[in-house]
Amino acid sequence: MNESNAMTTHPDLEHYYDTHTDRAAADAHLAGCTECRAWLEDIHARLRQLACNEFVELVTEYLDDVIEAELRSRVDDHLRLCEGCRIYLDEMRATIDTIGRIGHVPEPSEAVRAGLIAAFRAWQSAAPGRRLTND
């Protein structure tokens, strides 16, 4: 089979777990295609090389581009296969962008600070069992 034929007859298993994928059609194809079953098993093995919770722990270093090349390669591969982590990465980028636009927020004035402390103390005394211990 030539490469262009493979592209039209085989499902895109790199996106097998994405929400837009027609999993029923892909599974029907997988039932009769040993080549694609082997490809999906390879994808599972690649996903096991970097779990989603490991990616979450690495996202800051990944965005700051301070991880070693081999690990970056594993993260990039995971992101190709994992829609959830791609979404998480996009959310982190959006958060960083938003925080960057906020800029420096000055310390509250002494009057505002005193008012907040008084409000917290009033809230604490009105609610039995709540204790703020940092006086």
Beta strands, then each sheet from edge to edge (+ up, - down):
end
